[in-house]
């Protein structure tokens, strides 16, 4: 029977005994109501019947302390029993007092033994002695209903109310299994009964610059109830508050609650003096009941795991080595490592083999040493899985590393954007043919992954200095044609942004094997592959929309009446046939994050370009970032997350552009993306200065430096002068408003009166100057396919014409291509040119000179460019660059060279409408 069944009877029974009396000193009975004892004072004698109707006799006079007992049924204690357990019964002793059953049990609060009373007549029974055991007979005394369930007080068993052998209901216990020792009440569906689940100790650390108090953690595991929230201890000497909570494996939502301090974007007041905050140290988020919270991903602590202690790849003498050390972390059951049960494989170019005994050494404590040698250049993946003696296998740890002559950095890499269907047709057998109803310029052209693989293998992209390729989406898109934004013309999903399959490469692009061949070719050339990942929407025929419509929003279309792109950024649809992913539905968010991890892992990709970041909840990029970092970066290889958050630029002084900077920046950082496209620089400089000529080089220099001061520390931004969402730069430079036939608005026409090929050399000259500026900028600049030779065309779909090889180019295009190849090669080969700090050396309206300088090594590259129609000579000081007098600087674009003068100046001659790249 449960102890708390008898609790309500205690006080009444004991008070009645006090009234009956045990001795002649009423003050002696003060503790009876609390402990069920009869207390006498020093020197008194026991006189009369005591609590259990036994005959109490004094065992001596002159009592000064300690405990005396009488017949095992009462006791006397001068110290009382509120602090010392000196009760008059032994646990489980049972006795009858008339029709009252008296049971001695341990109090769950104080730990003392106490008498608990049951009136047997309440169940139509009587108290009788059966053998030596007192019990209520003739009725059922249990207090449960058949099928009721609860956790026992120890939390180690599930108790179920069943029908006993006597016809009475009674509690039956089922112990929780080992390694899942906790019984908890489940608040899930369909029932809210107890379940045995694993609870893993999870430690939280929270800091805040302000003085706060009464700091607690409230989470979904306890219904965000402040009354049962876990109190955090602190602050310590470093201002940290800490708490450890037992939580089930999986994503657990929580907030930090405190008093004092202020509200902010992450904190809000409940009006009762409590400030509820998301944890600024936590990357992940989770929605519960429509409310966004911080979330911690609790690993399954019953499984073993590895922790990477050291990881290092080296290259020398034509081959590479790799060394790593990993410590073993046992599961909660502590059975120890199974030294012969580890699994370890090495994968390169989708071919795997087991590590040999000399390559993988497992120590007695389960720790691992990896030592590989004789490795060819390229990308490698080691997959390690630990195992315990109890047979439990841990999640695999991925050690991803590159062997290459020069260490790669995303900060400085030239990114080449390929729209696969419009690049090269390498396999005509997968061409789909014309789509009924589709406009020709909005239909599939036949470009495929085989064509891209060929261009990588033959060195076409190497000649441009390309270090990474941003691939347009390659998930399968629908077969039919759908209305374009104008509501008149029909287009297809040739571009890839209307996925209907979660994990399938579009057969029209070549399928899975063709994608793997692209990756193999790219990695052989040291080129990284970025997948364009659509995280905002799917096509209405997508398999998830058909099976889980609750994951998506349908409603207003962005840009239509009462559906502003900004006000409804998170819930509007790009088109009526493109349902919007609702990332507040955690099942949806979890699935799209899992799919991204699958693509990166299964196809050995190197990062993601995340589409339409502004149109998804912040949880989407945060949870995606956390998953990518934890899955792939244990060995230190960075997976690049490049975002697209479309914003603008205003021609005004600070702080009027802060909204543009801040909106883009909010998604960047250790808990989010590595960087984003620099929309502010594009709209402020790229076409205004270099295509139209409305602004000068002073303007370009100012806004570049201004942006560098605004972006978060460590951000790798992507400047650009053209993309798949803009009119081609060459056409903007052509249609710059110089006459009525070249109105600037023409490039915005999609279907009629569209931009034609340039008829003079001016657009190409402007493109080359703009590219000289772009290639010298910090970050990971973008080269949109075809811009390397000056491909022309207005906005979508006219900016997506088929790529043309060298033999199909005009003289102006060929000159531009040759110039771009020199620029790209210089950027790839000169570390300072792609990795140094930006240093402005001088600017006029037509001419700009700046340097890229690596202070630690002294490496330097000087960029000079002019849009003037005549050669320009400009003198700049190089004292800040550490160059010495007599140093000869060589132009990477020609045979020109210049010597640093004794006063540490350089006179640079810049050819008309061109540039120079000078380096020692």
C-alpha positions in Angstrom: 0.0 0.0 0.0 1.1 3.5 -0.6 2.2 5.5 2.5 0.4 8.6 1.4 -2.9 6.7 1.6 -2.8 6.9 5.4 -1.6 10.4 5.8 -5.0 12.1 6.3 -5.7 9.9 9.4 -2.5 10.5 11.3 -3.3 13.7 13.2 -6.8 12.7 14.3 -5.7 9.4 15.8 -2.7 10.9 17.6 -4.7 13.7 19.1 -7.2 11.2 20.5 -4.4 9.4 22.2 -3.2 12.5 23.7 -6.6 13.1 25.3 -6.6 9.6 26.7 -3.3 10.4 28.4 -0.2 8.4 29.2 1.1 10.3 32.2 0.1 13.0 34.5 2.0 15.8 32.8 0.1 17.2 29.8 3.1 19.2 28.6 4.8 15.9 28.0 2.5 15.1 25.1 3.4 18.1 22.9 5.2 16.0 20.3 2.5 13.4 20.0 0.8 15.1 17.0 4.0 15.2 15.1 5.7 12.0 15.9 3.3 9.6 17.6 5.5 9.4 20.7 4.8 10.0 24.4 7.4 12.2 25.9 8.2 12.3 29.6 10.5 14.7 31.4 13.7 13.9 33.3 12.9 12.1 36.5 9.3 11.2 35.7 7.9 7.8 35.6 5.6 6.3 33.0 2.2 5.7 34.6 -0.6 4.1 32.6 -1.4 2.6 29.2 0.5 4.1 26.3 -0.2 4.6 22.6 -0.5 1.0 21.5 -2.5 -0.2 24.5 0.7 -1.7 25.9 1.7 -1.5 29.6 4.5 1.0 29.8 6.8 0.8 32.7 9.7 3.0 33.7 13.1 1.5 33.4 14.7 3.8 35.9 14.6 7.2 37.5 16.9 10.1 37.1 16.6 10.1 33.2 18.8 12.8 31.8 18.9 12.2 28.1 18.8 9.6 25.3 15.9 7.3 24.6 13.9 4.9 26.9 11.4 2.4 25.5 8.4 0.5 27.0 7.2 -2.8 25.7 8.3 -1.9 22.2 5.2 0.2 21.8 6.2 3.6 23.0 9.3 5.6 23.7 10.4 8.7 25.5 13.0 11.1 24.1 13.9 14.4 25.7 15.2 15.7 22.3 11.9 15.4 20.5 11.8 14.0 17.0 11.7 16.9 14.5 15.5 16.5 14.0 16.1 13.0 15.2 14.2 9.9 14.2 13.3 8.2 17.5 9.8 6.9 16.7 8.1 4.1 18.5 7.8 1.6 15.7 9.9 -0.4 13.2 9.2 -0.3 9.5 6.4 -2.7 8.2 5.2 -3.6 11.8 1.4 -3.9 11.7 -1.1 -3.9 14.6 -4.8 -3.6 15.2 -6.4 -1.1 17.5 -10.1 -2.0 17.4 -11.1 -1.7 13.7 -8.1 0.5 13.0 -5.2 -1.0 11.2 -1.9 0.6 12.3 1.1 0.2 9.9 4.6 1.5 10.6 6.1 3.0 7.4 8.9 5.4 6.5 7.8 9.0 6.0 8.8 9.9 2.4 9.7 13.5 3.5 11.5 13.1 6.9 12.7 9.6 6.5 11.4 8.8 10.0 9.2 5.8 10.8 5.6 6.7 11.7 2.3 5.0 12.5 -0.2 5.3 9.7 -3.9 4.5 10.4 -6.6 2.9 8.3 -10.2 2.6 9.4 -11.1 -0.9 8.2 -14.8 -0.2 8.4 -14.5 2.3 5.5 -14.2 -0.7 3.2 -16.8 -2.7 5.2 -14.0 -4.7 6.8 -12.6 -5.3 10.2 -9.0 -5.3 11.6 -8.0 -8.8 12.5 -4.8 -10.7 13.3 -4.1 -13.4 10.8 -1.2 -15.5 12.1 1.1 -12.7 13.3 0.0 -10.2 10.7 -2.7 -7.5 11.3 -4.8 -6.7 8.3 -8.2 -5.4 7.2 -10.4 -8.3 6.2 -13.7 -8.5 4.5 -13.1 -5.6 2.1 -10.6 -4.1 -0.4 -8.3 -1.5 1.0 -6.4 -0.5 -2.1 -6.7 3.0 -3.6 -6.3 2.5 -7.3 -8.5 2.1 -10.4 -7.8 -0.8 -12.8 -5.4 0.2 -15.7 -4.2 3.4 -13.9 -0.5 3.9 -14.2 2.1 5.9 -12.4 5.8 6.1 -11.7 6.9 4.9 -8.3 8.5 7.4 -6.0 12.0 6.2 -6.8 11.3 6.8 -10.5 12.7 3.4 -11.4 9.4 1.4 -12.1 6.0 1.8 -13.7 3.2 0.9 -11.3 0.0 -0.4 -12.9 -3.3 -1.0 -11.1 -4.5 -4.6 -11.6 -7.1 -6.9 -10.2 -5.4 -8.9 -7.4 -6.0 -12.6 -6.4 -8.3 -11.5 -3.5 -10.6 -9.5 -5.8 -9.0 -6.3 -4.7 -7.1 -3.8 -6.9 -3.5 -3.5 -6.2 -0.3 -1.9 -7.7 1.9 -4.1 -9.9 5.5 -2.9 -10.7 7.5 -3.1 -13.9 11.1 -2.0 -13.5 12.6 0.3 -16.1 15.5 -1.5 -18.0 19.1 -0.6 -17.3 20.5 2.3 -19.2 17.0 3.8 -19.3 16.5 4.2 -15.6 13.9 7.0 -15.4 10.2 6.7 -15.3 8.5 9.9 -16.4 5.0 11.0 -17.2 4.6 11.3 -20.9 2.7 14.3 -22.2 2.4 12.9 -25.7 -0.5 11.3 -27.5 -2.6 9.2 -27.4 -2.2 8.6 -23.6 -0.4 10.6 -21.0 0.8 7.7 -18.9 4.2 6.9 -17.6 7.0 5.7 -19.8 10.5 4.5 -19.2 12.9 6.7 -21.0 16.5 7.6 -21.0 17.3 10.9 -19.3 20.7 12.3 -20.0 22.4 14.8 -17.7 22.6 18.1 -19.7 24.5 21.1 -18.4 23.5 24.7 -19.2 25.8 27.7 -18.8 24.3 31.2 -19.1 25.9 34.7 -18.9 24.5 38.2 -19.2 26.3 41.5 -18.9 23.6 42.9 -16.7 23.0 42.1 -13.0 20.3 39.5 -12.8 18.9 37.3 -10.1 16.6 34.2 -9.6 17.9 32.6 -12.8 16.0 29.5 -13.9 15.6 27.2 -16.8 12.0 26.5 -17.9 11.6 24.0 -20.7 9.1 21.9 -22.6 10.0 18.9 -20.4 8.1 20.6 -17.5 5.6 22.6 -19.5 7.6 25.9 -19.1 6.2 26.0 -15.6 8.0 28.5 -13.4 7.0 26.7 -10.2 9.0 23.7 -11.2 11.7 25.4 -13.3 15.3 24.4 -12.5 17.2 27.0 -10.5 20.7 27.9 -11.9 23.5 28.5 -9.5 25.7 31.5 -9.8 27.0 33.8 -10.8 30.6 32.5 -10.5 33.7 34.7 -10.7 33.2 34.9 -14.5 29.5 35.8 -14.3 28.3 32.3 -15.3 25.1 30.7 -14.1 25.0 26.9 -14.4 22.5 24.1 -14.0 22.3 20.4 -14.9 19.0 18.9 -16.0 18.1 15.3 -16.9 16.6 15.4 -20.4 15.6 12.9 -23.0 17.7 12.5 -26.1 16.5 14.8 -28.9 15.8 18.5 -29.4 14.5 20.1 -26.2 13.1 23.6 -26.1 13.8 26.0 -23.3 14.2 29.5 -22.1 16.2 31.2 -19.5 14.1 33.1 -17.0 15.5 35.7 -14.6 14.6 38.9 -12.7 16.4 42.1 -13.3 18.0 43.1 -16.5 16.4 44.5 -19.7 14.4 43.1 -22.5 15.8 42.8 -26.0 15.3 41.0 -29.3 16.0 37.7 -27.4 14.2 38.6 -24.1 10.7 39.7 -23.2 8.9 40.4 -19.9 5.8 38.5 -18.8 4.6 41.5 -16.8 5.2 39.8 -13.5 8.9 40.8 -13.0 10.2 37.8 -14.9 12.3 38.2 -18.1 12.1 35.3 -20.5 15.2 35.0 -22.7 16.4 32.8 -25.5 19.9 31.6 -24.8 22.3 33.7 -26.8 25.0 30.9 -26.6 22.7 28.3 -28.2 22.6 27.9 -31.9 19.5 25.8 -32.3 15.9 26.9 -32.0 12.5 25.1 -31.6 8.9 26.2 -31.8 6.5 24.9 -29.1 2.9 26.0 -29.4 3.8 28.6 -32.0 6.5 30.2 -29.7 10.1 30.2 -30.6 12.6 29.0 -28.0 16.2 28.1 -27.7 16.8 24.4 -28.0 19.5 21.9 -27.0 20.1 18.7 -28.9 20.7 16.1 -26.3 22.7 13.1 -27.7 21.8 9.5 -26.7 24.0 9.1 -23.6 23.5 5.4 -23.6 25.7 5.2 -26.7 29.5 5.6 -26.9 31.1 8.5 -28.9 34.4 10.0 -29.9 35.9 13.4 -29.1 38.5 14.7 -31.6 41.6 15.7 -29.7 43.9 16.4 -32.7 43.6 16.4 -36.5 46.2 17.5 -39.0 46.7 16.9 -42.7 50.1 17.7 -44.3 51.5 17.8 -47.8 55.1 17.5 -49.0 57.2 15.7 -51.5 54.2 15.0 -53.8 52.1 13.1 -51.2 50.3 13.8 -48.0 49.8 12.4 -44.5 47.0 12.6 -42.0 47.2 12.2 -38.2 44.4 12.3 -35.7 43.7 11.4 -32.1 40.3 10.7 -30.6 39.3 10.0 -27.0 36.6 7.4 -26.2 33.5 8.6 -24.3 31.5 5.7 -22.8 27.7 5.4 -22.6 25.9 5.9 -19.4 25.9 2.2 -18.6 29.7 2.3 -18.5 30.4 -1.1 -19.9 33.7 0.0 -21.5 35.0 -0.1 -25.1 34.9 -3.1 -27.3 38.4 -2.8 -28.7 37.7 -5.2 -31.5 34.3 -3.9 -32.5 35.2 -0.5 -33.9 34.4 0.3 -37.5 36.7 2.6 -39.5 36.7 3.3 -43.2 38.5 5.7 -45.5 36.6 7.2 -48.5 37.9 9.1 -51.5 35.9 9.8 -54.7 33.1 7.5 -53.5 35.4 4.5 -53.1 35.8 3.2 -49.5 38.1 0.7 -47.8 38.7 -0.3 -44.2 41.6 1.2 -42.3 44.4 -1.2 -41.7 45.8 -2.2 -38.3 48.7 0.2 -38.7 46.5 3.1 -39.8 44.1 2.7 -36.8 45.4 1.9 -33.4 42.9 1.4 -30.5 44.3 1.9 -27.0 43.1 0.0 -23.9 41.0 2.9 -22.8 39.2 3.0 -26.1 41.0 6.1 -27.5 42.0 6.0 -31.2 45.1 7.1 -33.1 44.9 7.5 -36.9 48.0 7.7 -39.0 47.8 7.7 -42.8 50.6 8.4 -45.3 51.3 8.3 -49.0 48.0 10.1 -49.8 47.4 11.7 -53.2 45.9 15.2 -53.3 42.2 15.5 -52.9 39.4 15.2 -50.4 39.1 12.3 -47.9 36.6 11.1 -45.3 37.3 8.8 -42.4 34.3 7.4 -40.8 34.8 6.0 -37.2 32.1 4.2 -35.1 32.8 3.1 -31.5 31.3 0.1 -29.8 30.9 -0.9 -26.2 31.3 -4.3 -24.6 27.5 -4.4 -24.1 27.1 -4.3 -27.9 26.0 -0.7 -28.4 27.4 1.1 -31.4 27.8 4.9 -31.4 27.0 7.4 -34.1 29.7 7.7 -36.7 32.3 10.4 -36.4 33.4 11.9 -39.7 36.9 13.1 -40.1 37.0 15.1 -43.4 40.2 16.6 -44.6 42.0 17.7 -47.8 45.5 16.9 -49.0 46.6 19.8 -51.1 49.7 21.9 -51.8 48.3 25.2 -50.6 45.8 25.4 -47.7 42.3 26.4 -49.0 40.3 29.2 -47.5 36.7 30.2 -48.4 37.8 33.8 -47.6 39.5 34.5 -50.9 38.0 31.8 -53.1 36.6 32.8 -56.5 33.1 31.2 -56.8 31.7 30.4 -60.3 27.9 30.1 -60.5 26.7 27.5 -63.1 23.1 27.2 -64.2 23.5 23.6 -65.2 20.8 23.4 -67.9 22.3 26.5 -69.6 26.0 25.6 -69.4 27.2 22.7 -71.6 25.2 19.8 -73.1 27.5 16.9 -72.4 25.0 14.1 -72.9 22.3 14.6 -75.4 20.6 11.4 -74.5 19.0 13.0 -71.4 17.6 16.0 -73.3 13.8 16.2 -72.6 12.7 17.9 -75.8 10.3 20.9 -76.0 7.8 21.2 -73.2 4.2 21.8 -74.5 3.1 25.4 -73.8 6.4 26.6 -72.6 8.2 29.7 -74.0 11.4 28.6 -75.7 13.6 30.9 -73.5 11.9 29.4 -70.4 12.3 25.8 -71.3 15.1 23.2 -70.9 18.1 23.8 -73.2 19.9 20.5 -72.6 22.8 21.5 -70.4 23.8 18.8 -67.9 26.2 17.7 -65.3 28.3 15.7 -67.8 29.0 19.0 -69.6 30.1 20.7 -66.4 32.4 17.7 -65.5 34.0 18.0 -68.9 34.7 21.7 -68.5 36.3 21.1 -65.1 38.4 18.2 -66.4 39.7 20.1 -69.4 40.9 23.0 -67.3 38.3 25.6 -68.5 37.5 26.7 -65.0 41.1 26.4 -63.8 42.1 29.0 -66.4 39.7 31.4 -64.7 41.2 30.8 -61.2 37.9 29.2 -60.0 38.1 27.7 -56.5 34.5 26.8 -56.0 31.4 26.1 -58.1 27.9 27.2 -57.0 25.6 24.7 -58.8 22.0 25.6 -59.5 19.5 23.3 -57.7 19.7 19.8 -59.1 16.8 18.1 -57.3 14.2 16.8 -59.7 11.7 19.4 -60.9 8.2 19.0 -62.5 7.8 18.0 -66.1 5.2 20.6 -67.2 5.1 24.3 -67.8 3.7 26.8 -65.3 2.7 30.5 -65.4 5.5 33.0 -65.1 5.3 36.0 -62.8 3.5 38.0 -65.6 0.6 35.5 -65.5 0.7 35.1 -69.3 3.8 33.2 -70.4 4.6 29.7 -69.3 8.0 28.4 -68.1 9.5 25.2 -66.8 11.7 24.3 -63.8 14.8 24.1 -66.0 16.5 26.3 -63.3 15.9 23.8 -60.5 14.1 26.0 -58.0 10.8 24.0 -58.1 11.8 20.7 -56.4 9.3 17.8 -56.4 11.7 15.2 -54.9 13.6 15.5 -51.7 16.5 13.2 -52.5 16.7 12.7 -56.3 19.0 14.2 -58.9 17.0 15.4 -61.9 17.4 12.8 -64.7 17.4 15.6 -67.3 20.7 16.8 -65.7 22.1 13.3 -65.7 21.1 11.7 -62.4 23.1 10.7 -59.4 26.1 9.2 -61.2 26.6 12.4 -63.2 26.6 14.5 -60.0 29.2 12.2 -58.5 31.4 12.6 -61.6 31.2 16.4 -61.2 32.4 16.1 -57.6 35.2 13.7 -58.5 36.4 16.1 -61.3 36.1 19.2 -59.1 38.0 17.7 -56.2 40.8 16.4 -58.5 41.3 20.1 -59.4 41.0 21.4 -55.8 37.6 22.9 -56.6 34.8 22.9 -54.0 31.1 22.2 -54.9 28.3 24.3 -53.3 24.7 23.0 -53.6 22.0 25.6 -54.1 19.6 24.5 -51.4 16.0 25.6 -51.6 14.8 26.1 -48.0 11.8 28.4 -48.5 9.4 26.5 -50.8 8.7 23.4 -52.9 6.6 22.8 -55.9 3.0 21.7 -55.3 3.8 18.3 -56.7 6.6 17.7 -54.1 6.4 14.4 -52.3 6.3 16.1 -48.9 3.5 18.4 -49.9 1.4 15.4 -51.0 2.2 13.4 -47.8 2.5 16.3 -45.2 0.5 19.3 -46.3 0.5 20.5 -42.7 4.2 21.3 -43.2 3.4 24.1 -45.7 1.6 27.4 -45.9 -0.6 28.4 -48.8 -2.2 31.8 -49.2 -1.2 35.1 -50.7 1.4 35.4 -53.5 4.4 37.7 -52.7 4.0 41.1 -54.4 0.3 40.9 -55.0 -2.3 43.1 -53.3 -2.1 43.1 -49.5 0.9 40.7 -49.7 4.0 42.8 -49.5 7.3 41.1 -50.0 8.7 42.5 -46.7 5.6 42.5 -44.5 4.8 38.9 -45.5 8.3 37.8 -46.1 7.8 34.6 -44.0 4.4 33.5 -45.2 3.9 34.6 -48.8 4.3 32.2 -51.7 6.6 33.0 -54.6 4.0 31.6 -56.9 0.6 30.0 -56.3 2.1 26.6 -57.2 5.0 26.9 -54.7 3.9 26.1 -51.2 5.9 27.9 -48.5 7.8 25.7 -46.0 6.6 26.4 -42.5 9.7 26.0 -40.3 7.7 26.6 -37.1 6.4 23.0 -37.7 9.3 21.2 -36.2 8.7 18.0 -38.2 9.2 20.1 -41.4 12.3 21.9 -40.2 13.8 18.6 -39.0 13.2 16.9 -42.3 14.7 19.7 -44.5 17.7 19.9 -42.3 18.1 16.1 -42.5 17.8 16.2 -46.3 20.6 18.8 -46.5 22.9 16.7 -44.4 22.1 13.7 -46.7 23.0 15.6 -49.8 26.3 16.9 -48.3 27.2 13.4 -47.1 26.0 11.2 -49.9 27.5 13.3 -52.6 30.6 14.6 -50.8 29.6 18.2 -51.3 31.5 21.1 -49.7 28.8 23.5 -48.6 25.5 25.1 -49.4 24.2 28.3 -51.0 21.0 28.8 -49.1 18.2 30.3 -51.2 15.9 33.1 -50.1 17.2 33.4 -46.5 15.0 36.5 -45.7 11.9 34.4 -46.5 12.5 31.7 -43.9 12.3 31.8 -40.1 15.7 32.2 -38.5 15.4 28.8 -37.0 15.9 27.4 -40.6 19.5 28.7 -41.0 20.4 28.2 -37.3 19.4 24.6 -37.1 20.9 23.9 -40.5 24.2 25.5 -39.5 24.3 23.5 -36.2 23.7 20.2 -38.0 26.3 20.9 -40.7 29.0 22.0 -38.2 28.4 19.0 -35.9 28.2 16.4 -38.7 31.1 17.4 -40.9 33.6 19.7 -39.2 35.1 17.6 -36.4 38.4 17.4 -38.2 38.5 21.2 -38.8 37.5 21.3 -42.5 35.0 24.2 -43.0 31.8 23.6 -44.9 30.8 26.9 -46.4 27.2 28.2 -45.9 26.5 31.1 -48.3 23.2 32.9 -47.9 21.0 35.1 -50.1 19.2 37.9 -48.4 18.0 40.4 -51.0 18.3 44.0 -49.8 19.0 47.3 -51.4 21.1 50.5 -51.0 20.2 54.2 -50.3 22.4 57.1 -51.3 22.6 58.7 -47.9 24.9 59.0 -44.9 24.9 56.7 -41.9 22.9 55.3 -40.4 20.3 55.2 -43.3 21.6 51.9 -44.7 21.8 50.1 -41.4 18.5 48.3 -42.0 20.1 46.8 -45.2 23.3 45.9 -43.4 21.6 44.6 -40.3 19.1 42.4 -42.0 21.8 40.6 -44.0 24.1 40.4 -40.9 21.6 38.9 -38.6 21.9 35.5 -40.3 25.8 35.6 -40.2 28.0 34.4 -37.4 29.2 31.4 -35.4 25.6 30.3 -35.0 24.5 30.8 -38.6 25.9 31.4 -42.1 29.5 32.1 -43.0 28.5 34.9 -45.2 26.0 36.3 -47.7 25.8 38.1 -51.0 26.7 41.7 -50.7 23.6 43.2 -52.0 24.4 46.6 -50.6 27.7 46.9 -52.6 26.0 45.6 -55.7 23.3 48.2 -55.7 25.5 50.9 -54.4 28.6 50.4 -56.7 28.6 47.5 -59.1 26.4 48.8 -61.9 26.2 52.5 -60.8 30.0 53.0 -61.0 31.1 50.4 -63.6 28.1 49.9 -65.9 26.3 53.2 -65.9 29.1 55.5 -64.8 26.8 57.5 -62.5 29.2 57.3 -59.6 33.0 57.5 -59.6 35.9 55.5 -58.1 35.8 57.6 -54.9 32.3 56.3 -54.4 33.4 52.7 -55.0 36.3 53.0 -52.6 34.1 54.6 -49.9 31.3 52.0 -50.0 33.6 49.1 -50.1 35.3 50.2 -46.9 32.0 51.2 -45.4 30.6 47.8 -45.9 33.8 46.1 -44.5 33.1 48.1 -41.3 29.5 47.0 -41.1 29.7 43.2 -41.7 30.1 40.9 -38.7 33.7 39.9 -37.8 34.8 36.9 -39.7 32.0 37.2 -42.3 33.0 36.0 -45.8 30.9 38.2 -48.0 30.3 37.6 -51.7 30.6 40.7 -53.9 29.3 40.4 -57.5 28.5 42.4 -60.6 26.0 39.9 -62.1 24.0 36.9 -61.1 21.1 34.7 -62.3 18.7 37.2 -60.7 20.1 40.3 -62.4 20.4 41.6 -66.0 23.8 40.8 -67.5 26.4 43.4 -66.7 27.4 43.7 -70.4 23.8 44.6 -71.3 23.5 47.1 -68.4 26.7 48.7 -69.6 25.3 48.7 -73.2 21.8 50.0 -72.2 23.1 52.8 -70.1 20.8 55.5 -71.4 23.2 57.0 -73.9 20.4 57.3 -76.6 16.7 56.5 -77.0 17.6 53.1 -78.4 19.5 52.2 -75.3 17.0 53.1 -72.6 18.0 51.5 -69.3 14.6 50.0 -68.8 15.0 47.7 -71.8 17.2 45.3 -69.9 14.2 44.7 -67.5 12.0 43.4 -70.4 11.4 39.7 -70.3 9.4 38.7 -73.4 9.4 41.6 -75.9 11.7 44.5 -76.8 14.5 42.7 -75.0 18.2 43.5 -74.9 20.2 42.6 -77.9 24.0 41.9 -78.3 26.2 45.0 -78.0 27.2 46.7 -81.3 30.4 48.4 -80.0 33.3 47.7 -77.7 32.3 50.0 -74.8 30.2 47.5 -72.8 33.2 45.1 -72.8 35.7 47.8 -71.8 33.4 48.7 -68.8 33.0 45.0 -67.9 36.8 44.5 -67.8 37.3 47.5 -65.5 34.5 46.3 -63.3 36.0 42.8 -63.2 39.4 44.2 -62.2 37.7 45.9 -59.2 35.7 42.8 -58.3 38.6 40.3 -58.5 40.6 42.4 -56.1 37.9 42.6 -53.4 38.0 40.7 -50.1 35.7 37.8 -49.5 34.5 35.1 -52.0 33.6 37.1 -55.1 31.1 35.6 -57.6 31.7 35.1 -61.3 28.4 34.3 -63.0 28.9 31.9 -65.9 29.4 33.7 -69.2 30.4 37.0 -67.6 34.0 35.9 -68.1 33.6 36.8 -71.8 30.8 39.4 -71.5 27.6 37.4 -72.1 24.8 39.8 -72.8 21.0 39.6 -72.0 18.4 41.3 -69.9 16.6 39.9 -66.8 15.4 36.3 -66.4 15.2 34.4 -68.7 17.4 36.4 -71.0 20.3 36.4 -68.6 20.4 32.6 -68.8 21.4 31.9 -72.3 23.6 29.0 -73.3 27.2 29.3 -72.3 29.5 29.6 -75.3 33.0 28.2 -75.7 36.0 30.2 -76.9 35.5 29.3 -80.6 32.0 30.9 -80.6 33.0 34.3 -79.2 33.3 37.6 -80.9 36.6 39.5 -80.9 35.5 41.7 -78.0 34.3 38.7 -76.1 37.5 36.8 -76.7 39.6 39.8 -75.6 37.5 40.0 -72.4 37.9 36.3 -71.8 41.7 36.5 -72.1 41.7 39.4 -69.7 39.5 37.6 -67.2 41.7 34.5 -67.3 44.7 36.6 -66.4 42.7 38.3 -63.6 41.5 35.0 -62.2 44.9 33.4 -62.4 46.4 36.3 -60.5 43.8 36.0 -57.8 44.4 32.3 -57.4 48.2 32.5 -57.5 48.8 35.5 -55.3 47.9 34.9 -51.7 47.8 38.6 -50.9 45.5 39.3 -53.9 42.9 36.9 -52.5 43.6 36.9 -48.8 45.1 40.2 -47.8 43.5 43.1 -46.0 42.0 45.9 -48.2 44.2 49.1 -48.1 43.0 52.1 -50.0 46.0 53.9 -51.7 44.2 56.7 -53.6 41.2 57.5 -55.8 39.8 60.0 -58.2 36.5 60.0 -60.1 38.0 57.8 -62.8 41.0 56.0 -61.2 41.3 53.8 -58.1 44.4 52.2 -56.5 44.2 49.9 -53.6 46.3 47.1 -52.1 45.7 43.7 -50.5 48.2 43.2 -47.7 49.0 40.3 -45.4 50.7 42.0 -42.5 52.0 38.8 -40.9 54.0 37.7 -43.9 54.5 41.0 -45.7 52.8 39.7 -48.9 51.3 42.4 -51.0 49.4 43.0 -54.2 48.6 46.4 -55.6 45.5 46.9 -57.8 45.2 49.9 -60.1 42.2 50.5 -62.4 40.8 53.3 -64.5 37.7 53.8 -66.6 39.3 56.8 -68.3 39.7 56.6 -72.1 43.3 57.5 -71.8 46.2 56.0 -69.9 46.5 57.3 -66.3 49.7 57.8 -64.3 49.2 58.0 -60.6 51.7 58.2 -57.7 50.9 56.4 -54.4 52.7 55.8 -51.2 53.5 52.2 -50.3 55.1 52.9 -46.9 52.2 51.3 -45.0 52.7 48.0 -47.0 56.2 47.3 -45.7 57.8 47.5 -49.2 61.4 48.8 -49.4 63.0 51.1 -51.9 64.2 49.3 -55.0 61.5 46.6 -54.8 60.4 45.7 -58.3 56.7 45.1 -58.8 55.5 43.1 -61.8 52.1 43.4 -63.5 50.3 40.1 -63.6 48.3 41.2 -66.7 51.2 42.3 -68.9 54.9 42.7 -69.1 54.9 46.0 -67.3 56.9 46.5 -64.1 57.7 49.4 -61.7 60.2 50.0 -59.0 59.5 51.4 -55.5 61.2 54.8 -55.2 63.5 55.9 -52.4 60.6 57.9 -50.8 58.6 54.7 -50.8 56.2 55.8 -53.5 55.3 54.1 -56.7 54.3 55.8 -60.0 51.8 53.4 -61.6 50.9 53.7 -65.3 47.4 52.2 -65.9 46.3 51.5 -69.5 43.1 53.2 -70.7 39.9 51.5 -69.5 41.9 48.7 -67.9 44.0 47.8 -64.9 47.2 46.4 -63.4 47.9 43.9 -60.7 51.4 44.6 -59.2 53.3 42.2 -56.9 56.9 41.6 -56.1 
